[in-house]
Amino acid sequence: MIAQSLSDLWYGFSVALMPQNLMWSFFGVLIGNLIGVLPGMGALTAISMLLPLTYSMHAVPAILMLAGIFYGSQYGGAIGAILLNLPSHPPHAVSCLDGYPMTQHGRGGAALGITMIASFFAASFGITVMVFASPLLVQIAFKLGPAEIFSVMLLGLLAGATMSRGSPLKGVAMTVFGLLIGVVGTDVNTGAQRFTFGFTELADRVELVALAMGIFGIGDFLRSVNRIHFAGHEAKVRFKDMRPTKAELKRSFMPMLRGTLIGTLFGAMPGTGPTITTFIAYAVERKVSRHPERFGHGAIEGVASPEAASHSKTQVDFIPTMSLGIPGDSVMALLLGALLIQGITPGPQLITEHADLFWGLIASFWVGNVLLIILNVPLIGLWVKMLQVPYRFLFPSALLFIAVGVYSTNNSLFEVTEVLFFGVVGAILMALEFPVAPILLGYVLGPLVEENFRRAVLLARGDLSVFVTRPISAAFIAAALALIVGQLVLGWRARRSLKRMQPA
């Protein structure tokens, strides 16, 4: 099995290092790094803006580019968090706690250096896990039928809904909203149009690009429209400042290892977003430290562990997304939609049916992480300059790119209107503190859940017990029920604790 995995990985490198694939991977890493640096921008915005570009591309370079944007923005977001206390991506909020104090103490460059080392180490570990876990997934693939796939995706929907930030009830509501958007269009089985409200343009579903760009692009911009400037323009980092001392490397090694293991564990669990992972890594590190009082005042361990957790989870997140069709977070849901646009159905069969895509993607992770190091070492000064772009220039430019990108997909002004509609809806929901990521999860997984449910019931001649009589399906149904019960218990305890705290 090990020999076969290494042989497949070698094949993956032959795919990833093809000139056109290498070019698109480099482009994705560069754009992801660039947009990740900018406050208010992130992987979701970047992928949403460039998703129309993939329509005319082959599947392999398209996915390699989008993946490069994803993990490129991970490191880019750390730059703003550490140097200016401005996380563009929620997981990097933890890096602000000790990264920014290090900058104030003149060690911001060392924090970035440790981030670079942690990202490469953690990503390499996560990739190794993917390489050797994949053959096992191929063996499991042939045991999954429509009932099992439905149960797995149902668990993914519930996990993504209940484990989002904020109220689990709000997360469930947003997932249901996404499910309703997902059923708009023509029923593939009956040919009947559903929830089109007389608009013929909706017969082919709501466009993924319009939904993603509206909620995560326009919505974020509308919320930040009054933000004119921010402090911290004087941040400066030189290449020689990025070399951590031997003492800092020694203090960072074990936290980096623990963070990597935590990220790998949570990466294999659908629905556990990267924000949860980084906060847990930080909490664990503070708990095991002999000097917890140093955290929050520039402890380099508080940077190494969360960043390692974030990057290892980023890589391992691709396992449930590619092999089971269950996205770990909203970015993975968007990548899942990109695969469907290319006519590729994520699932256990993907590894064997599209070996060039799967193994090329794994190999591109290593290539992309090397490119990240090559880019960030000489260009760190440029990234710092990018942090000084005024919002009055940044936002209108991004809005223009979004409008052009959406229109170019099908030359339809109706889809530009869709973007505006979902942008206003997204801004209102975020203002009311509703998590918007589950909307995308429900939109992408909803049709797949419905399709496999109907197929399983049809094969079972209408017998719904098929979902509990098949062992694998029953196990995932039980896990989904346990998740619901767990959330109810946690909610009950929280309300009980709140009542105790209130004066009589």
C-alpha positions as CSV (number, residue, x, y, z in Angstrom):
1,M,0.0,0.0,0.0
2,I,2.9,2.4,0.9
3,A,4.6,1.6,-2.4
4,Q,1.4,2.3,-4.3
5,S,0.9,5.6,-2.5
6,L,4.4,6.7,-3.4
7,S,3.9,5.7,-7.0
8,D,0.7,7.7,-7.2
9,L,2.4,10.7,-5.6
10,W,5.1,10.5,-8.2
11,Y,2.4,10.5,-10.9
12,G,0.9,13.5,-9.1
13,F,4.2,15.4,-9.4
14,S,4.3,14.7,-13.1
15,V,0.9,16.3,-13.4
16,A,1.5,19.3,-11.1
17,L,4.8,20.1,-12.8
18,M,3.4,20.3,-16.3
19,P,4.1,23.9,-17.5
20,Q,0.5,25.0,-17.7
21,N,-0.5,23.5,-14.4
22,L,2.6,25.0,-12.7
23,M,1.7,28.4,-14.1
24,W,-1.9,28.3,-12.8
25,S,-0.7,27.0,-9.4
26,F,1.8,29.9,-9.2
27,F,-0.9,32.4,-10.3
28,G,-3.3,31.1,-7.6
29,V,-0.7,31.3,-4.8
30,L,0.3,34.8,-5.9
31,I,-3.2,36.1,-6.0
32,G,-4.2,34.3,-2.8
33,N,-1.2,35.8,-1.0
34,L,-1.9,39.2,-2.4
35,I,-5.6,39.3,-1.5
36,G,-5.0,37.5,1.9
37,V,-2.8,40.5,2.9
38,L,-5.5,43.1,2.2
39,P,-7.8,43.8,5.2
40,G,-11.4,42.9,4.6
41,M,-10.5,40.4,1.8
42,G,-9.9,36.7,2.2
43,A,-10.0,33.3,0.5
44,L,-13.8,33.4,-0.1
45,T,-13.7,36.8,-1.8
46,A,-10.7,35.8,-3.9
47,I,-12.1,32.5,-5.0
48,S,-15.5,34.0,-5.7
49,M,-14.0,36.7,-7.9
50,L,-11.9,34.2,-9.9
51,L,-14.4,31.4,-10.2
52,P,-15.7,32.6,-13.6
53,L,-12.2,32.2,-15.0
54,T,-12.4,28.4,-14.4
55,Y,-15.4,28.0,-16.7
56,S,-13.2,28.0,-19.8
57,M,-10.4,26.0,-18.2
58,H,-9.6,22.3,-17.9
59,A,-10.5,20.8,-14.6
60,V,-7.0,20.1,-13.3
61,P,-5.4,23.6,-13.7
62,A,-8.7,25.2,-12.5
63,I,-8.7,23.3,-9.2
64,L,-5.0,23.8,-8.8
65,M,-5.4,27.5,-9.2
66,L,-8.3,27.7,-6.7
67,A,-6.5,25.5,-4.2
68,G,-3.4,27.8,-4.5
69,I,-5.6,30.8,-3.8
70,F,-6.9,29.0,-0.7
71,Y,-3.7,28.2,1.1
72,G,-1.9,31.3,-0.4
73,S,-4.5,33.5,1.4
74,Q,-3.8,31.6,4.6
75,Y,-0.3,33.0,4.9
76,G,-1.2,36.4,3.5
77,G,-3.8,36.8,6.2
78,A,-1.1,36.2,8.9
79,I,0.9,39.2,7.6
80,G,-1.9,41.7,8.3
81,A,-2.7,40.0,11.7
82,I,0.8,40.1,12.9
83,L,2.0,43.5,11.6
84,L,-1.2,45.6,12.0
85,N,-3.5,43.6,14.3
86,L,-5.9,43.3,11.3
87,P,-6.9,39.7,10.5
88,S,-8.5,39.5,7.0
89,H,-9.5,35.8,7.8
90,P,-11.2,34.8,11.1
91,P,-8.7,32.1,12.0
92,H,-5.9,34.7,12.1
93,A,-7.6,36.6,14.9
94,V,-5.8,34.3,17.3
95,S,-2.4,35.2,15.7
96,C,-3.2,38.9,16.6
97,L,-3.1,38.0,20.4
98,D,0.7,37.4,20.4
99,G,1.8,38.3,16.9
100,Y,0.9,42.0,17.1
101,P,2.6,42.4,20.6
102,M,5.7,40.9,19.0
103,T,5.6,43.6,16.3
104,Q,5.3,46.2,19.0
105,H,8.4,44.8,20.6
106,G,10.3,44.9,17.3
107,R,10.0,41.1,16.7
108,G,7.2,41.1,14.0
109,G,9.7,39.8,11.4
110,A,10.5,36.9,13.6
111,A,6.8,36.1,14.1
112,L,6.4,36.1,10.3
113,G,9.5,33.8,10.0
114,I,8.0,31.4,12.5
115,T,4.7,31.5,10.6
116,M,6.4,30.6,7.4
117,I,8.3,27.7,9.0
118,A,5.1,26.5,10.8
119,S,3.1,26.7,7.6
120,F,5.5,24.6,5.6
121,F,6.0,22.0,8.4
122,A,2.3,21.7,9.1
123,A,1.3,21.6,5.4
124,S,3.9,18.9,4.7
125,F,2.5,16.8,7.5
126,G,-1.0,17.3,6.3
127,I,-0.1,16.3,2.8
128,T,1.6,13.2,4.0
129,V,-1.6,12.2,5.8
130,M,-3.5,12.7,2.6
131,V,-1.1,10.5,0.6
132,F,-1.3,7.5,2.9
133,A,-5.0,7.9,3.8
134,S,-6.1,7.9,0.2
135,P,-5.7,4.2,-0.6
136,L,-7.8,3.4,2.5
137,L,-10.5,5.7,1.2
138,V,-10.5,3.9,-2.2
139,Q,-11.2,0.6,-0.3
140,I,-14.1,2.2,1.6
141,A,-15.5,3.8,-1.6
142,F,-17.0,0.6,-2.9
143,K,-19.0,0.0,0.3
144,L,-20.9,3.3,0.0
145,G,-24.2,3.4,-1.8
146,P,-26.8,6.1,-2.0
147,A,-28.0,5.5,1.6
148,E,-24.5,5.9,3.0
149,I,-23.7,8.9,0.9
150,F,-27.0,10.6,2.0
151,S,-26.2,9.9,5.7
152,V,-22.6,11.2,5.3
153,M,-23.8,14.4,3.6
154,L,-26.6,14.9,6.2
155,L,-23.9,14.7,8.9
156,G,-21.9,17.3,7.0
157,L,-24.9,19.6,6.8
158,L,-25.6,19.4,10.5
159,A,-22.0,19.7,11.5
160,G,-21.6,22.8,9.3
161,A,-24.8,24.3,10.7
162,T,-24.4,23.7,14.4
163,M,-20.6,24.3,14.7
164,S,-20.6,27.7,13.0
165,R,-19.8,30.7,15.1
166,G,-22.6,32.1,17.1
167,S,-26.0,30.5,17.9
168,P,-26.4,26.9,16.5
169,L,-30.1,27.8,15.9
170,K,-29.0,30.6,13.6
171,G,-26.6,28.3,11.8
172,V,-29.4,25.8,11.2
173,A,-31.6,28.6,9.9
174,M,-29.0,29.7,7.4
175,T,-28.4,26.1,6.3
176,V,-32.1,25.7,5.6
177,F,-32.0,29.1,3.7
178,G,-29.1,27.6,1.6
179,L,-31.1,24.5,1.0
180,L,-34.1,26.5,-0.3
181,I,-31.8,28.4,-2.7
182,G,-30.3,25.1,-3.8
183,V,-33.7,23.6,-4.9
184,V,-34.5,26.6,-7.1
185,G,-34.6,25.6,-10.8
186,T,-35.7,22.6,-12.8
187,D,-36.2,19.2,-11.0
188,V,-33.9,16.7,-12.8
189,N,-36.4,13.9,-12.2
190,T,-39.7,15.5,-13.1
191,G,-38.7,18.4,-15.3
192,A,-40.9,20.7,-13.2
193,Q,-39.6,24.2,-12.3
194,R,-39.4,24.9,-8.6
195,F,-39.4,28.4,-6.9
196,T,-38.5,30.2,-10.1
197,F,-41.2,32.9,-9.5
198,G,-41.8,33.2,-13.2
199,F,-38.1,34.1,-14.0
200,T,-36.9,31.9,-16.9
201,E,-33.3,32.8,-15.9
202,L,-33.7,30.8,-12.7
203,A,-34.7,27.6,-14.5
204,D,-31.0,26.5,-14.5
205,R,-30.6,27.2,-10.7
206,V,-29.2,30.2,-8.9
207,E,-25.6,30.7,-10.1
208,L,-23.0,29.6,-7.6
209,V,-20.8,32.6,-8.6
210,A,-23.6,35.0,-8.1
211,L,-24.4,33.6,-4.6
212,A,-20.8,33.5,-3.4
213,M,-19.8,36.9,-4.8
214,G,-23.0,38.5,-3.4
215,I,-22.8,37.1,0.1
216,F,-19.0,37.2,0.7
217,G,-18.0,39.9,-1.7
218,I,-20.7,42.6,-1.8
219,G,-22.0,41.7,1.7
220,D,-18.6,42.3,3.3
221,F,-18.0,45.5,1.3
222,L,-21.4,46.9,2.3
223,R,-20.6,46.2,6.0
224,S,-17.2,48.0,5.7
225,V,-18.3,50.9,3.5
226,N,-17.7,53.4,6.3
227,R,-14.2,52.2,7.0
228,I,-11.9,54.9,5.5
229,H,-8.5,54.2,7.0
230,F,-6.7,52.4,9.8
231,A,-3.6,52.8,12.0
232,G,-0.4,51.0,11.4
233,H,0.9,52.3,8.1
234,E,4.4,52.6,9.5
235,A,4.9,48.8,9.8
236,K,8.3,47.8,8.2
237,V,9.8,44.4,7.9
238,R,13.1,43.5,6.2
239,F,14.3,40.1,5.1
240,K,17.0,39.9,7.9
241,D,14.2,40.6,10.5
242,M,12.4,37.4,9.5
243,R,15.1,35.1,11.0
244,P,14.1,33.9,14.4
245,T,16.7,33.3,17.0
246,K,17.8,29.8,18.2
247,A,15.9,30.3,21.4
248,E,12.7,31.3,19.5
249,L,13.0,28.2,17.3
250,K,13.5,26.0,20.3
251,R,10.4,27.4,22.1
252,S,8.4,27.1,18.9
253,F,9.1,23.4,17.9
254,M,6.8,21.6,20.3
255,P,4.0,24.1,20.0
256,M,4.3,23.8,16.2
257,L,4.1,20.0,16.5
258,R,1.1,20.1,18.8
259,G,-0.7,22.6,16.6
260,T,0.0,20.4,13.5
261,L,-1.6,17.4,15.2
262,I,-4.6,19.4,16.3
263,G,-5.1,20.8,12.8
264,T,-4.8,17.3,11.3
265,L,-7.3,15.9,13.7
266,F,-9.9,18.6,13.1
267,G,-9.2,18.7,9.4
268,A,-10.6,15.2,9.0
269,M,-13.8,16.2,10.9
270,P,-16.4,17.9,8.6
271,G,-17.9,21.1,9.8
272,T,-15.2,22.1,12.2
273,G,-14.0,25.4,10.8
274,P,-10.4,26.7,10.9
275,T,-11.4,29.3,13.5
276,I,-12.3,26.6,16.0
277,T,-9.1,24.8,15.3
278,T,-6.8,27.8,15.8
279,F,-8.6,28.8,19.1
280,I,-8.3,25.3,20.4
281,A,-4.6,25.1,19.5
282,Y,-4.0,28.4,21.3
283,A,-5.9,27.3,24.3
284,V,-4.0,24.0,24.5
285,E,-0.7,25.8,24.2
286,R,-1.6,28.2,27.0
287,K,-2.7,25.3,29.2
288,V,0.5,23.2,28.8
289,S,2.8,26.2,29.1
290,R,4.9,26.6,32.2
291,H,4.5,30.4,31.9
292,P,0.9,31.1,30.7
293,E,1.2,34.7,31.8
294,R,3.4,35.4,28.8
295,F,0.6,34.7,26.4
296,G,-1.0,37.8,25.1
297,H,2.2,39.8,25.5
298,G,4.3,38.5,22.7
299,A,4.8,34.7,23.3
300,I,6.1,33.2,20.1
301,E,4.4,29.9,21.0
302,G,1.0,31.7,20.6
303,V,1.9,32.3,17.0
304,A,3.5,29.0,16.1
305,S,0.8,26.7,17.3
306,P,-2.3,28.4,15.8
307,E,-0.6,29.0,12.5
308,A,0.5,25.3,12.3
309,A,-3.0,24.2,13.2
310,S,-4.5,26.4,10.5
311,H,-2.2,25.2,7.7
312,S,-2.4,21.5,8.5
313,K,-6.2,21.7,8.7
314,T,-6.2,23.5,5.3
315,Q,-4.5,20.5,3.7
316,V,-6.4,17.8,5.5
317,D,-9.7,19.5,4.8
318,F,-9.4,18.3,1.2
319,I,-9.8,14.7,2.4
320,P,-13.5,14.8,3.3
321,T,-14.2,17.4,0.5
322,M,-12.6,15.4,-2.3
323,S,-13.3,11.8,-1.2
324,L,-16.7,12.1,0.6
325,G,-18.1,15.3,-0.9
326,I,-18.3,16.9,2.6
327,P,-16.8,20.4,2.7
328,G,-15.0,21.2,6.0
329,D,-15.9,24.9,5.8
330,S,-17.4,27.6,3.5
331,V,-14.2,27.8,1.3
332,M,-14.3,24.0,0.8
333,A,-18.0,24.3,-0.1
334,L,-17.0,26.8,-2.8
335,L,-14.3,24.5,-4.1
336,L,-16.9,21.7,-4.1
337,G,-19.1,23.8,-6.3
338,A,-16.2,24.5,-8.6
339,L,-15.7,20.7,-9.1
340,L,-19.4,20.3,-9.9
341,I,-19.1,23.1,-12.5
342,Q,-16.4,21.1,-14.1
343,G,-18.7,18.1,-14.3
344,I,-16.8,16.2,-11.6
345,T,-18.8,14.8,-8.7
346,P,-16.8,14.7,-5.5
347,G,-16.9,11.4,-3.7
348,P,-15.1,8.1,-3.1
349,Q,-14.9,7.3,-6.8
350,L,-13.1,10.6,-7.6
351,I,-9.7,9.1,-6.6
352,T,-9.9,6.4,-9.2
353,E,-12.0,8.1,-11.9
354,H,-10.0,11.4,-11.8
355,A,-6.5,10.3,-10.6
356,D,-4.8,13.1,-12.5
357,L,-6.9,15.7,-10.6
358,F,-6.6,14.1,-7.2
359,W,-2.9,13.2,-7.1
360,G,-2.0,16.3,-9.1
361,L,-3.7,18.4,-6.4
362,I,-1.8,16.7,-3.6
363,A,1.5,17.2,-5.3
364,S,0.6,20.8,-6.1
365,F,0.3,21.4,-2.3
366,W,4.0,20.8,-1.9
367,V,4.9,22.8,-5.0
368,G,2.6,25.6,-3.9
369,N,4.1,25.8,-0.4
370,V,7.6,26.0,-1.8
371,L,6.3,28.8,-4.1
372,L,4.9,30.6,-1.0
373,I,8.4,30.6,0.6
374,I,10.0,31.9,-2.6
375,L,7.4,34.6,-2.9
376,N,7.2,35.8,0.7
377,V,10.9,36.1,1.5
378,P,11.8,38.7,-1.2
379,L,8.3,40.3,-1.4
380,I,7.6,40.9,2.2
381,G,8.2,44.6,1.8
382,L,5.7,44.7,-1.1
383,W,3.0,42.9,1.0
384,V,3.5,45.5,3.8
385,K,3.1,48.3,1.2
386,M,-0.2,46.6,0.0
387,L,-1.5,47.0,3.6
388,Q,-1.5,50.8,2.9
389,V,-4.0,50.7,0.0
390,P,-6.9,53.1,0.9
391,Y,-10.3,51.6,1.1
392,R,-11.7,54.2,-1.2
393,F,-9.6,52.7,-4.0
394,L,-9.8,49.0,-2.9
395,F,-13.5,48.5,-2.6
396,P,-14.7,50.2,-5.9
397,S,-12.1,48.2,-7.8
398,A,-13.2,45.0,-6.2
399,L,-16.8,45.7,-6.9
400,L,-16.0,46.4,-10.6
401,F,-14.1,43.1,-10.9
402,I,-17.1,41.3,-9.3
403,A,-19.6,42.8,-11.7
404,V,-17.4,42.1,-14.7
405,G,-16.7,38.5,-13.5
406,V,-20.3,37.7,-13.0
407,Y,-21.5,39.2,-16.3
408,S,-18.8,37.4,-18.2
409,T,-20.0,33.9,-17.1
410,N,-23.1,33.9,-19.2
411,N,-23.3,37.5,-20.5
412,S,-26.3,38.0,-18.3
413,L,-27.3,41.2,-16.5
414,F,-29.8,39.2,-14.5
415,E,-26.9,37.5,-12.8
416,V,-25.4,40.8,-11.9
417,T,-28.8,41.7,-10.3
418,E,-28.6,38.3,-8.4
419,V,-25.2,39.4,-7.0
420,L,-26.7,42.7,-5.8
421,F,-29.7,41.0,-4.2
422,F,-27.6,38.4,-2.4
423,G,-25.1,41.1,-1.4
424,V,-27.8,43.1,0.3
425,V,-29.2,40.0,2.0
426,G,-25.8,39.0,3.1
427,A,-25.0,42.4,4.6
428,I,-28.3,42.4,6.5
429,L,-27.7,38.9,7.8
430,M,-24.2,39.7,9.0
431,A,-25.5,42.9,10.6
432,L,-27.9,40.7,12.5
433,E,-25.0,38.4,13.5
434,F,-26.3,35.4,11.4
435,P,-23.5,33.2,10.1
436,V,-23.6,33.3,6.3
437,A,-21.2,30.5,5.6
438,P,-23.8,27.7,6.2
439,I,-25.9,29.3,3.3
440,L,-23.2,28.2,0.9
441,L,-23.0,24.8,2.6
442,G,-26.7,24.2,2.2
443,Y,-26.7,25.4,-1.4
444,V,-23.9,23.1,-2.5
445,L,-24.8,20.0,-0.5
446,G,-28.6,20.3,-0.6
447,P,-29.1,19.0,-4.2
448,L,-26.7,16.1,-3.6
449,V,-28.5,15.2,-0.4
450,E,-31.8,15.3,-2.2
451,E,-30.6,13.2,-5.1
452,N,-29.1,10.5,-3.0
453,F,-32.1,10.4,-0.7
454,R,-34.5,9.9,-3.6
455,R,-32.2,7.3,-5.2
456,A,-31.9,5.3,-2.0
457,V,-35.6,5.3,-1.4
458,L,-36.2,4.3,-5.0
459,L,-33.8,1.4,-4.8
460,A,-35.4,0.3,-1.5
461,R,-38.9,0.5,-3.0
462,G,-40.0,3.2,-0.7
463,D,-38.7,1.6,2.5
464,L,-37.2,4.4,4.7
465,S,-35.7,1.8,7.1
466,V,-32.8,1.4,4.5
467,F,-31.1,4.3,6.2
468,V,-30.9,2.5,9.6
469,T,-30.6,-1.1,8.5
470,R,-27.3,-0.6,6.6
471,P,-24.5,-0.4,9.2
472,I,-22.5,2.5,7.7
473,S,-25.5,4.6,7.1
474,A,-26.9,3.9,10.5
475,A,-23.5,4.9,12.1
476,F,-23.6,8.3,10.4
477,I,-27.3,8.8,11.2
478,A,-26.5,8.0,14.9
479,A,-23.6,10.5,14.7
480,A,-26.0,13.2,13.3
481,L,-28.5,12.5,16.1
482,A,-25.7,12.6,18.7
483,L,-24.7,16.0,17.3
484,I,-28.2,17.4,17.6
485,V,-28.6,16.1,21.2
486,G,-25.2,17.5,22.1
487,Q,-26.1,20.9,20.9
488,L,-29.4,20.8,22.8
489,V,-27.6,19.8,26.0
490,L,-25.0,22.6,25.5
491,G,-27.7,25.1,24.9
492,W,-29.7,24.0,28.0
493,R,-26.5,24.2,30.2
494,A,-25.7,27.7,28.8
495,R,-29.2,28.9,29.6
496,R,-29.0,27.3,33.1
497,S,-25.7,29.0,33.8
498,L,-27.1,32.3,32.6
499,K,-30.0,32.0,35.0
500,R,-27.7,31.3,37.9
501,M,-25.6,34.4,37.1
502,Q,-28.6,36.7,37.1
503,P,-29.5,38.3,40.5
504,A,-32.6,37.0,42.2
